[in-house]
Amino acid sequence: MSLRIRIGHMLAMVGPFLALAVLGTAVHASPLNVDTGKTLSLNPGDTGTLTLSLTNENSGVPITTFNSWAMGLQLIPNMGATGTATLVSGALPAINPALADPEDPPLFLTGQTLGVAANGTTDYTLVSSSNQSAAETTFALGQTYNIMDLGIEMSPGATGSWSLYGVNDANGFGVWLSSAFSPTNYGNLPSVNGDGGTVLIGTVSAVPEPSGVVLAASALAAACWYTRRSRRVPSVEVRS
């Protein structure tokens, strides 16, 4: 049974905790990390793509058994943000994919609930993908593969920025799996003592509207002109 069918069915019926309980294996740590430092800038009203990826960053040996993966995601507004930035879709990566024979489309489930709140909320989106066969990918030391192209939509008039987090908790959904469905935590996204683990994947920013940029530039130029004019020393006319 594929990861997509297994996780989707279990979430719909009894939740992700029982899904991993059925697997009957312990979740352990891994040197396979979720890549961070990603950025995406969008004009208000537009939709763009941010690519999730994994890297074998700190292992002395290759990881040879990568067959499927799952991850929880949150897109959280930063202070001062207005409007909304929303995760709207998940697609197979267009370049450098981790899976050789993936199911299409991958799993993309919004409106899920964490067992333990992270970043001030229990809401999250579950994403995952798996090979349709027992094929396994090798991550050599330092090797990176892409796992999903995320579609993100910026609302009209939005301003500011949003932080994209990977999340994991006692429900155990933030894992990668072998073809034998043995789950392994990502190195930088563990479930910590049953509480929620998080990792900041990147930032999504709203690009100011062109008209707003022009208006702000005009206001700044006017302010500079007025300041320079007010600092001029008046000339004194001397009569003989």
C-alpha positions as a Markdown table, in Angstrom:
| # | Residue | x | y | z |
|---|---|---|---|---|
| 1 | Met | 0.0 | 0.0 | 0.0 |
| 2 | Ser | 1.4 | 3.4 | -0.9 |
| 3 | Leu | 2.1 | 6.2 | 1.6 |
| 4 | Arg | -0.5 | 8.4 | -0.1 |
| 5 | Ile | -3.2 | 5.8 | 0.3 |
| 6 | Arg | -2.1 | 4.7 | 3.7 |
| 7 | Ile | -1.8 | 8.2 | 5.3 |
| 8 | Gly | -4.9 | 9.6 | 3.5 |
| 9 | His | -7.0 | 6.7 | 4.5 |
| 10 | Met | -5.8 | 6.7 | 8.1 |
| 11 | Leu | -6.2 | 10.4 | 8.5 |
| 12 | Ala | -9.7 | 10.2 | 7.2 |
| 13 | Met | -10.6 | 7.3 | 9.6 |
| 14 | Val | -8.6 | 7.5 | 12.8 |
| 15 | Gly | -5.8 | 10.1 | 12.5 |
| 16 | Pro | -2.1 | 10.1 | 11.8 |
| 17 | Phe | -1.1 | 8.8 | 15.3 |
| 18 | Leu | -2.8 | 5.5 | 14.6 |
| 19 | Ala | -1.4 | 5.5 | 11.1 |
| 20 | Leu | 2.1 | 5.2 | 12.5 |
| 21 | Ala | 1.0 | 2.8 | 15.2 |
| 22 | Val | -0.2 | 0.5 | 12.5 |
| 23 | Leu | 3.3 | 0.6 | 11.0 |
| 24 | Gly | 4.5 | -0.8 | 14.3 |
| 25 | Thr | 8.0 | 0.7 | 14.1 |
| 26 | Ala | 9.8 | 3.3 | 16.2 |
| 27 | Val | 10.6 | 6.7 | 14.7 |
| 28 | His | 14.2 | 7.6 | 15.0 |
| 29 | Ala | 16.4 | 10.5 | 14.0 |
| 30 | Ser | 18.0 | 11.0 | 10.6 |
| 31 | Pro | 20.7 | 13.2 | 9.1 |
| 32 | Leu | 18.3 | 14.0 | 6.2 |
| 33 | Asn | 17.4 | 17.6 | 6.8 |
| 34 | Val | 14.6 | 19.8 | 5.5 |
| 35 | Asp | 16.2 | 22.7 | 3.5 |
| 36 | Thr | 15.8 | 26.1 | 5.0 |
| 37 | Gly | 16.4 | 29.7 | 3.9 |
| 38 | Lys | 13.9 | 29.7 | 1.0 |
| 39 | Thr | 12.2 | 32.9 | -0.2 |
| 40 | Leu | 9.3 | 33.7 | -2.4 |
| 41 | Ser | 8.1 | 37.2 | -3.3 |
| 42 | Leu | 4.6 | 37.7 | -4.8 |
| 43 | Asn | 2.6 | 40.6 | -6.1 |
| 44 | Pro | -0.7 | 41.0 | -4.2 |
| 45 | Gly | -3.3 | 38.9 | -6.0 |
| 46 | Asp | -0.7 | 36.5 | -7.6 |
| 47 | Thr | 0.2 | 32.9 | -7.0 |
| 48 | Gly | 3.7 | 31.5 | -7.1 |
| 49 | Thr | 5.8 | 28.4 | -6.4 |
| 50 | Leu | 8.1 | 27.6 | -3.5 |
| 51 | Thr | 10.0 | 24.3 | -3.8 |
| 52 | Leu | 10.5 | 22.0 | -0.8 |
| 53 | Ser | 13.7 | 20.0 | -0.7 |
| 54 | Leu | 15.8 | 17.7 | 1.5 |
| 55 | Thr | 19.6 | 17.4 | 1.9 |
| 56 | Asn | 21.8 | 14.7 | 3.4 |
| 57 | Glu | 23.8 | 17.3 | 5.3 |
| 58 | Asn | 25.6 | 15.5 | 8.2 |
| 59 | Ser | 25.9 | 11.8 | 7.5 |
| 60 | Gly | 29.1 | 10.0 | 6.8 |
| 61 | Val | 27.3 | 7.5 | 4.7 |
| 62 | Pro | 24.7 | 7.7 | 1.9 |
| 63 | Ile | 21.0 | 7.3 | 2.7 |
| 64 | Thr | 19.9 | 4.5 | 0.4 |
| 65 | Thr | 16.3 | 3.7 | 1.4 |
| 66 | Phe | 14.3 | 6.9 | 0.7 |
| 67 | Asn | 10.9 | 5.8 | -0.8 |
| 68 | Ser | 8.3 | 8.3 | 0.5 |
| 69 | Trp | 7.8 | 11.2 | 2.8 |
| 70 | Ala | 5.3 | 13.3 | 4.7 |
| 71 | Met | 5.4 | 16.7 | 6.4 |
| 72 | Gly | 3.2 | 19.2 | 8.2 |
| 73 | Leu | 3.3 | 22.8 | 7.1 |
| 74 | Gln | 2.2 | 26.1 | 8.5 |
| 75 | Leu | 2.2 | 29.6 | 6.8 |
| 76 | Ile | 2.2 | 32.1 | 9.7 |
| 77 | Pro | 1.8 | 35.9 | 9.2 |
| 78 | Asn | 4.7 | 38.0 | 10.7 |
| 79 | Met | 4.1 | 41.1 | 12.7 |
| 80 | Gly | 2.5 | 43.9 | 10.6 |
| 81 | Ala | 1.3 | 41.6 | 7.7 |
| 82 | Thr | -2.1 | 42.4 | 6.3 |
| 83 | Gly | -4.2 | 40.3 | 4.0 |
| 84 | Thr | -3.5 | 36.6 | 3.6 |
| 85 | Ala | -0.9 | 34.3 | 2.1 |
| 86 | Thr | -2.3 | 30.8 | 1.6 |
| 87 | Leu | -1.0 | 27.3 | 0.7 |
| 88 | Val | -3.3 | 26.3 | -2.2 |
| 89 | Ser | -1.6 | 23.3 | -3.9 |
| 90 | Gly | 1.1 | 20.8 | -3.9 |
| 91 | Ala | 2.6 | 19.3 | -7.1 |
| 92 | Leu | 5.5 | 17.0 | -8.0 |
| 93 | Pro | 8.7 | 19.0 | -8.4 |
| 94 | Ala | 9.4 | 20.2 | -11.9 |
| 95 | Ile | 13.2 | 19.6 | -11.6 |
| 96 | Asn | 15.5 | 17.3 | -9.6 |
| 97 | Pro | 12.8 | 15.1 | -8.0 |
| 98 | Ala | 13.6 | 12.8 | -5.1 |
| 99 | Leu | 11.1 | 10.1 | -6.3 |
| 100 | Ala | 11.6 | 8.1 | -9.4 |
| 101 | Asp | 8.1 | 6.7 | -9.8 |
| 102 | Pro | 5.8 | 9.0 | -7.7 |
| 103 | Glu | 2.1 | 9.0 | -7.5 |
| 104 | Asp | 0.5 | 12.1 | -9.2 |
| 105 | Pro | -0.9 | 14.2 | -7.7 |
| 106 | Pro | 0.8 | 14.1 | -4.3 |
| 107 | Leu | -1.2 | 14.3 | -1.1 |
| 108 | Phe | -2.2 | 17.8 | -0.1 |
| 109 | Leu | -4.6 | 18.0 | 2.9 |
| 110 | Thr | -5.6 | 21.4 | 4.4 |
| 111 | Gly | -7.5 | 21.9 | 7.6 |
| 112 | Gln | -5.6 | 19.3 | 9.7 |
| 113 | Thr | -5.1 | 19.6 | 13.5 |
| 114 | Leu | -1.9 | 19.2 | 15.5 |
| 115 | Gly | -1.9 | 17.2 | 18.7 |
| 116 | Val | 0.2 | 20.0 | 20.3 |
| 117 | Ala | 0.0 | 23.7 | 19.2 |
| 118 | Ala | 2.9 | 25.1 | 17.2 |
| 119 | Asn | 3.5 | 28.8 | 16.4 |
| 120 | Gly | 0.3 | 29.7 | 18.3 |
| 121 | Thr | -2.0 | 27.4 | 16.4 |
| 122 | Thr | -3.0 | 23.7 | 15.9 |
| 123 | Asp | -3.9 | 24.2 | 12.2 |
| 124 | Tyr | -1.6 | 22.8 | 9.6 |
| 125 | Thr | -1.5 | 21.4 | 6.1 |
| 126 | Leu | -0.3 | 17.8 | 5.5 |
| 127 | Val | 1.7 | 17.1 | 2.4 |
| 128 | Ser | 3.3 | 13.9 | 1.3 |
| 129 | Ser | 4.3 | 11.8 | -1.8 |
| 130 | Ser | 5.5 | 8.3 | -2.4 |
| 131 | Asn | 6.8 | 6.0 | -5.1 |
| 132 | Gln | 4.2 | 3.7 | -6.6 |
| 133 | Ser | 6.8 | 0.9 | -6.4 |
| 134 | Ala | 9.4 | -0.2 | -4.0 |
| 135 | Ala | 12.0 | 1.9 | -5.7 |
| 136 | Glu | 14.3 | 3.7 | -3.3 |
| 137 | Thr | 16.4 | 6.9 | -3.8 |
| 138 | Thr | 20.0 | 7.3 | -2.6 |
| 139 | Phe | 21.0 | 10.6 | -1.0 |
| 140 | Ala | 24.8 | 10.8 | -1.2 |
| 141 | Leu | 26.6 | 12.9 | 1.4 |
| 142 | Gly | 25.7 | 16.6 | 0.6 |
| 143 | Gln | 23.1 | 15.6 | -2.0 |
| 144 | Thr | 19.8 | 17.5 | -2.4 |
| 145 | Tyr | 16.6 | 16.5 | -4.0 |
| 146 | Asn | 13.3 | 18.4 | -4.4 |
| 147 | Ile | 10.2 | 16.8 | -2.9 |
| 148 | Met | 7.3 | 19.2 | -3.8 |
| 149 | Asp | 6.4 | 22.5 | -5.6 |
| 150 | Leu | 4.1 | 24.4 | -3.2 |
| 151 | Gly | 1.5 | 26.8 | -4.7 |
| 152 | Ile | 1.1 | 29.9 | -2.5 |
| 153 | Glu | -1.5 | 32.6 | -3.2 |
| 154 | Met | -1.2 | 36.2 | -2.0 |
| 155 | Ser | -4.5 | 38.1 | -1.5 |
| 156 | Pro | -5.1 | 41.4 | -3.3 |
| 157 | Gly | -3.8 | 44.3 | -1.3 |
| 158 | Ala | -1.6 | 42.1 | 1.0 |
| 159 | Thr | 1.4 | 43.6 | 2.6 |
| 160 | Gly | 4.2 | 42.3 | 4.8 |
| 161 | Ser | 5.6 | 38.8 | 5.1 |
| 162 | Trp | 4.8 | 35.2 | 6.3 |
| 163 | Ser | 7.0 | 32.5 | 7.7 |
| 164 | Leu | 6.7 | 28.9 | 6.3 |
| 165 | Tyr | 7.3 | 26.3 | 9.0 |
| 166 | Gly | 7.6 | 22.5 | 8.9 |
| 167 | Val | 5.9 | 21.0 | 11.9 |
| 168 | Asn | 6.0 | 17.7 | 13.7 |
| 169 | Asp | 4.5 | 16.4 | 17.0 |
| 170 | Ala | 3.5 | 13.2 | 18.8 |
| 171 | Asn | 1.2 | 12.4 | 15.9 |
| 172 | Gly | 4.3 | 11.5 | 14.0 |
| 173 | Phe | 3.6 | 12.7 | 10.5 |
| 174 | Gly | 6.8 | 14.6 | 9.8 |
| 175 | Val | 8.8 | 11.6 | 8.6 |
| 176 | Trp | 10.4 | 9.9 | 5.5 |
| 177 | Leu | 10.0 | 6.2 | 4.9 |
| 178 | Ser | 11.7 | 3.3 | 3.3 |
| 179 | Ser | 9.8 | 0.9 | 1.0 |
| 180 | Ala | 9.2 | -1.2 | 4.1 |
| 181 | Phe | 7.4 | 1.8 | 5.6 |
| 182 | Ser | 9.9 | 2.3 | 8.4 |
| 183 | Pro | 9.5 | 5.9 | 9.5 |
| 184 | Thr | 12.4 | 8.2 | 10.2 |
| 185 | Asn | 12.3 | 11.8 | 11.5 |
| 186 | Tyr | 14.1 | 14.5 | 9.6 |
| 187 | Gly | 17.3 | 15.6 | 11.3 |
| 188 | Asn | 16.1 | 19.2 | 11.9 |
| 189 | Leu | 12.4 | 18.4 | 12.4 |
| 190 | Pro | 12.0 | 15.8 | 15.2 |
| 191 | Ser | 9.1 | 15.3 | 17.5 |
| 192 | Val | 10.6 | 16.5 | 20.7 |
| 193 | Asn | 9.4 | 14.6 | 23.8 |
| 194 | Gly | 6.0 | 14.3 | 22.3 |
| 195 | Asp | 5.7 | 18.1 | 21.9 |
| 196 | Gly | 5.7 | 20.0 | 18.6 |
| 197 | Gly | 8.9 | 20.3 | 16.8 |
| 198 | Thr | 9.2 | 23.1 | 14.1 |
| 199 | Val | 11.7 | 24.3 | 11.6 |
| 200 | Leu | 11.6 | 27.6 | 9.7 |
| 201 | Ile | 11.7 | 26.7 | 6.0 |
| 202 | Gly | 11.5 | 30.1 | 4.5 |
| 203 | Thr | 9.7 | 33.5 | 4.1 |
| 204 | Val | 7.0 | 34.5 | 1.7 |
| 205 | Ser | 6.8 | 38.3 | 1.1 |
| 206 | Ala | 4.2 | 40.6 | -0.6 |
| 207 | Val | 5.8 | 42.9 | -3.2 |
| 208 | Pro | 4.4 | 46.4 | -2.9 |
| 209 | Glu | 2.0 | 47.5 | -5.7 |
| 210 | Pro | 3.9 | 49.6 | -8.4 |
| 211 | Ser | 1.6 | 52.5 | -7.8 |
| 212 | Gly | 2.4 | 52.4 | -4.1 |
| 213 | Val | 6.1 | 52.3 | -4.8 |
| 214 | Val | 5.8 | 55.4 | -7.1 |
| 215 | Leu | 3.7 | 57.2 | -4.5 |
| 216 | Ala | 6.2 | 56.4 | -1.7 |
| 217 | Ala | 9.1 | 57.5 | -3.8 |
| 218 | Ser | 7.4 | 60.8 | -4.7 |
| 219 | Ala | 6.6 | 61.5 | -1.1 |
| 220 | Leu | 10.3 | 60.8 | -0.1 |
| 221 | Ala | 11.6 | 63.1 | -2.9 |
| 222 | Ala | 9.2 | 65.8 | -1.8 |
| 223 | Ala | 10.3 | 65.5 | 1.8 |
| 224 | Cys | 14.0 | 65.7 | 0.8 |
| 225 | Trp | 13.4 | 68.8 | -1.3 |
| 226 | Tyr | 11.5 | 70.5 | 1.5 |
| 227 | Thr | 14.2 | 69.7 | 4.0 |
| 228 | Arg | 17.0 | 71.0 | 1.8 |
| 229 | Arg | 15.0 | 74.1 | 1.0 |
| 230 | Ser | 14.3 | 74.9 | 4.7 |
| 231 | Arg | 18.0 | 74.5 | 5.5 |
| 232 | Arg | 19.2 | 77.2 | 3.0 |
| 233 | Val | 20.7 | 80.3 | 4.6 |
| 234 | Pro | 18.8 | 83.4 | 3.4 |
| 235 | Ser | 21.0 | 85.9 | 1.6 |
| 236 | Val | 21.5 | 89.4 | 3.0 |
| 237 | Glu | 21.4 | 92.4 | 0.7 |
| 238 | Val | 23.9 | 95.1 | 1.7 |
| 239 | Arg | 23.1 | 98.6 | 0.5 |
| 240 | Ser | 25.8 | 101.3 | 0.2 |
